[in-house]
């Protein structure tokens, strides 16, 4: 255990103390114009794409995202925070 500074804390990716998807954690820690590449191995939901999670986060917060599917290898999704 050790004490850390506010700058060190800001550099850490954190999540609330509850069960939460790693993708949602990354969405909540993104700054405006950050881009996240989600690969199929990172996405375990069978009935929805990451765009579904983006829309849910948009309803709960003031954040806005653009979600696109990648059609060539490596396959996956690209998410950009726009607001």
Backbone bond lengths (Angstrom), bond angles and torsions (degrees), N, CA, C in turn:
res aa  C-N    CA-C-N  psi(-1)  N-CA   C-N-CA  omega(-1)  CA-C   N-CA-C  phi
1 X - - - 1.440 - - 1.521 108.39 -
2 X 1.345 114.26 143.21 1.453 117.85 176.81 1.520 109.37 -155.38
3 X 1.294 116.33 156.07 1.457 121.93 175.00 1.523 108.42 -81.96
4 X 1.324 116.07 143.39 1.462 119.83 178.81 1.524 109.13 -125.73
5 X 1.324 115.83 163.42 1.460 121.08 179.59 1.524 109.45 -87.98
6 X 1.314 115.97 169.27 1.460 121.09 179.13 1.530 110.78 -64.71
7 X 1.326 118.45 -33.96 1.461 121.88 177.66 1.526 111.44 -65.93
8 X 1.327 117.45 -40.97 1.460 121.46 177.27 1.529 110.72 -65.70
9 X 1.326 117.18 -38.65 1.459 121.19 178.05 1.520 111.00 -65.88
10 X 1.331 117.34 -39.34 1.464 121.35 179.71 1.527 111.56 -65.06
11 X 1.312 117.84 -27.07 1.459 121.98 -179.71 1.533 112.45 -80.11
12 X 1.317 118.07 -12.54 1.464 122.22 -178.87 1.525 110.55 -85.99
13 X 1.328 116.55 142.27 1.463 121.71 171.93 1.517 106.60 -88.70
14 X 1.335 115.86 119.38 1.458 120.33 -175.53 1.527 110.56 -119.30
15 X 1.318 116.19 167.88 1.459 121.66 175.01 1.515 108.06 -146.78
16 X 1.335 117.47 156.95 1.463 119.86 176.23 1.525 110.31 -63.35
17 X 1.305 116.31 158.88 1.455 121.32 -178.75 1.529 110.28 -81.18
18 X 1.320 115.95 67.91 1.456 122.47 174.01 1.515 107.55 -154.45
19 X 1.292 116.03 168.38 1.455 120.53 179.97 1.526 108.76 -68.40
20 X 1.327 115.60 126.40 1.448 119.33 -175.42 1.525 109.64 -154.32
21 X 1.314 115.89 143.48 1.455 121.90 178.36 1.530 110.27 -63.84
22 X 1.332 118.39 140.86 1.464 120.14 175.50 1.529 112.31 -60.00
23 X 1.335 117.42 -32.14 1.466 119.98 178.77 1.524 109.62 -67.30
24 X 1.311 117.53 -42.84 1.472 120.31 177.93 1.526 110.62 -62.40
25 X 1.323 116.85 -39.28 1.464 120.67 177.41 1.518 110.18 -59.38
26 X 1.324 116.91 -44.33 1.467 120.43 178.85 1.527 110.95 -65.50
27 X 1.333 117.90 -40.24 1.468 120.98 178.17 1.526 110.89 -60.26
28 X 1.310 116.52 -41.99 1.460 120.47 -177.56 1.528 112.17 -71.50
29 X 1.333 117.88 -21.43 1.462 121.27 -179.39 1.525 113.14 -98.88
30 X 1.330 117.63 0.35 1.464 120.95 -179.17 1.521 111.59 -76.21
31 X 1.332 115.69 144.62 1.455 122.45 172.48 1.523 108.33 -97.05
32 X 1.332 116.97 166.70 1.462 121.39 178.80 1.529 108.83 -59.03
33 X 1.338 116.36 136.70 1.467 126.31 -179.02 1.526 114.05 74.48
34 X 1.318 119.35 4.11 1.467 120.89 171.99 1.523 108.56 -72.76
35 X 1.326 116.62 147.28 1.459 122.37 -179.44 1.523 108.39 -122.27
36 X 1.330 115.78 132.64 1.462 122.37 -179.12 1.520 109.10 -119.01
37 X 1.327 117.23 128.78 1.465 122.92 175.03 1.518 107.42 -101.07
38 X 1.332 117.08 118.53 1.460 122.73 179.38 1.525 107.67 -106.34
39 X 1.317 116.86 117.52 1.458 121.65 178.94 1.527 109.81 -90.34
40 X 1.334 117.75 155.54 1.469 120.14 -179.62 1.530 113.48 -55.66
41 X 1.328 118.60 -32.09 1.466 120.41 178.97 1.533 111.84 -68.62
42 X 1.341 117.04 -21.72 1.462 121.57 178.48 1.527 112.29 -87.07
43 X 1.328 117.07 -16.56 1.465 121.99 -175.91 1.524 109.27 -109.46
44 X 1.321 117.97 112.87 1.463 121.56 -174.10 1.526 113.83 -105.00
45 X 1.327 118.72 -3.58 1.457 120.25 178.85 1.518 109.03 -69.78
46 X 1.314 117.47 135.64 1.463 121.13 -178.57 1.521 112.82 -93.19
47 X 1.333 118.33 -22.66 1.460 120.49 -172.79 1.521 114.70 -109.59
48 X 1.330 118.51 2.38 1.462 120.64 -177.87 1.519 110.17 -149.00
49 X 1.323 115.28 160.21 1.463 121.71 176.89 1.530 108.58 -102.96
50 X 1.332 118.16 170.89 1.462 119.81 177.70 1.535 113.38 -59.94
51 X 1.335 117.83 -23.48 1.463 120.06 177.06 1.530 110.78 -59.80
52 X 1.324 117.60 -35.66 1.462 121.93 177.00 1.524 110.31 -59.62
53 X 1.328 116.62 -44.40 1.458 121.09 179.41 1.527 110.76 -67.46
54 X 1.333 117.28 -37.88 1.468 120.89 177.16 1.526 110.52 -60.29
55 X 1.333 116.93 -45.89 1.474 120.70 179.99 1.523 110.96 -63.20
56 X 1.326 116.99 -37.45 1.470 120.69 178.78 1.531 110.66 -65.66
57 X 1.341 117.11 -43.50 1.463 120.73 178.27 1.530 109.92 -64.55
58 X 1.338 117.47 -37.82 1.466 120.60 178.52 1.531 111.29 -62.29
59 X 1.322 117.54 -37.94 1.466 120.63 178.79 1.522 111.85 -68.10
60 X 1.337 116.42 -33.61 1.463 120.99 -175.96 1.523 113.13 -85.70
61 X 1.337 117.79 -22.39 1.465 121.99 -175.74 1.523 109.59 -132.88
62 X 1.326 116.10 -174.48 1.466 121.24 176.41 1.529 111.75 -97.81
63 X 1.316 118.37 11.60 1.468 122.91 179.74 1.521 110.48 -79.42
64 X 1.342 117.04 148.94 1.459 122.75 177.73 1.527 108.62 -130.55
65 X 1.347 115.42 141.28 1.459 121.62 -176.33 1.521 110.81 -131.74
66 X 1.336 115.84 151.62 1.461 123.03 167.52 1.515 106.56 -110.30
67 X 1.332 117.82 128.78 1.457 122.35 -177.77 1.520 109.09 -119.99
68 X 1.329 116.55 132.54 1.456 121.80 179.02 1.519 109.53 -137.08
69 X 1.329 115.72 147.24 1.462 121.19 175.09 1.518 109.16 -89.55
70 X 1.322 116.97 141.29 1.464 122.74 176.30 1.522 107.37 -93.58
71 X 1.330 117.41 125.12 1.461 121.46 -173.26 1.517 114.33 -99.80
72 X 1.326 117.74 -2.63 1.462 120.69 178.06 1.523 108.44 -127.73
73 X 1.324 117.34 156.32 1.477 119.45 -178.25 1.525 111.19 -59.56
74 X 1.303 119.81 138.92 1.464 126.17 -2.38 1.528 110.75 -76.66
75 X 1.314 117.29 131.07 1.453 122.97 -179.70 1.526 110.18 -70.16
76 X 1.297 115.20 159.54 1.460 120.04 178.46 1.516 110.77 151.33
77 X 1.327 115.26 -149.46 1.450 122.35 -178.43 1.521 109.06 -137.20
78 X 1.328 115.25 147.16 1.462 121.69 176.29 1.520 107.17 -115.57
79 X 1.321 115.83 128.54 1.473 121.78 -179.33 1.515 107.56 -122.40
80 X 1.346 115.16 128.02 1.482 121.03 176.71 1.512 107.77 -119.11
81 X 1.334 115.70 132.86 1.462 119.11 174.77 1.518 107.99 -84.82
82 X 1.315 116.64 124.08 1.472 121.29 -176.72 1.531 112.10 -111.40
83 X 1.279 118.02 -10.01 1.457 118.26 -179.90 1.488 112.42 -163.14
